[in-house]
Amino acid sequence: MQHRNINLTFHGVGEPERPLDPGEAGVWVSRRAFLSVVDSLAGRGDVRITFDDGNASDVRHALPALQRRGLRATFFVVAGRLGTPGFLDPAGVRALAAAGMTIGCHGKHHRAWRGLGESALHEELVEARQALEEIVARPVAEAACPFGSYDRRVLRCLRRAGYERVYTSDRGTARAGAWIQARNTVGTTDGAELLHRIESAGGRPYEALRRRATLAAKRWR
């Protein structure tokens, strides 16, 4: 049986430093909730931590907490938002990289990749990554799909662009070495029980079968 991971996705942590977009409030967690989740990871080697959007709270709140606990995470940054109020600036991205965190690409303008034209998709997958690589002076090899939006064409373009791993928002567990990694978004009501809930759902045969069928249809549409 292949080893499986649980991938968690955080967005903002603490008091927002900017007006939130519609739907963001549900995934912007308090510092207490954030610490409750990360403290539940003690001794677990099967959980990956990721952050989306490149919010300023990544450096202000998340980074110190991770460092105190000896944890690593991947930060998926929206290149076109760098330096705007409430988001990371290039120095913040470099600080994350210098602390041993992985920097990934979350596109350039935080728009759904499915349905974009060739030029726009190239901007999101290639130009955005180039901008991030110039900042951190190292390869950016992982991408996360904004809004979980992807299809067969997007996946084909990601492979062609050379990404070594792609993260979605499909929930559940993921095979440790798989190219596509499903993730679980951490919401405002989640806490230390989150991992148990994810594992319990994955252990129900009917739910596992239904999930596999849904993912297969999504990846081949």
C-alpha positions, 0 to 999 in steps of 0.5 A: 500500500502506497504511503499517503499524505495530508496536505493542508492549505492556509490562506490568511492568519490573524487580523486581515491587513486588507479588505477581503475578497468575497469568500475569503472570510471563511478561510482567514483563520485566527492566530489561535485557530492556526496554532491549534492546527499546527500544534496538532501536527507534532510527530506527524511526518505525513502532513504537508503545510501550504499557504496560498495567495502570498498574504503579508501574514505569511511572514508576520504570523505564520513564519515565526510559528513554524520556525518555533515548531521546526516545521516547513511549509510551501508558500504559493505566491501570486506574483502580480500582487507582490508589493501591494497592501496586505500582501508580501513584497519581494523582501518577504518572499526572500525571507521565507526562502531564506528560512528554508521554506519552499516558494511555489507559483500561484499564478500572476493575477489570481484568476482561475486557470481553466478556460484561459487563452494560451497567452493568459495561461502562459502568463500565469504558469510561466511568466509568474514563475520567472518573476518569482525565480528572479526574486528567490534566485532558485527554481520554482518547481511547484504550482497551486491552482487558484480556486482549484480550477484546472482541467486536462488542458491546464494539467498538460500545460503545467507538465509542459512548463516543467512543474514537478508537483501541482496542488489542487483543492480536491480534499482528502489524502494524496499519494506521497509521490504523486504529481497531482496533490489534493489539498484540504483548505483550513477554514475558520471553524477548524482546529486540532480535530481537522486531521482526524476528520480528513482521515476518517472520511478517507477510510469510508469505502463509498466516499473513497470510491466516489472521490476517485470517480469525481477526480477522474472526471475532473482531470479528463474533462 
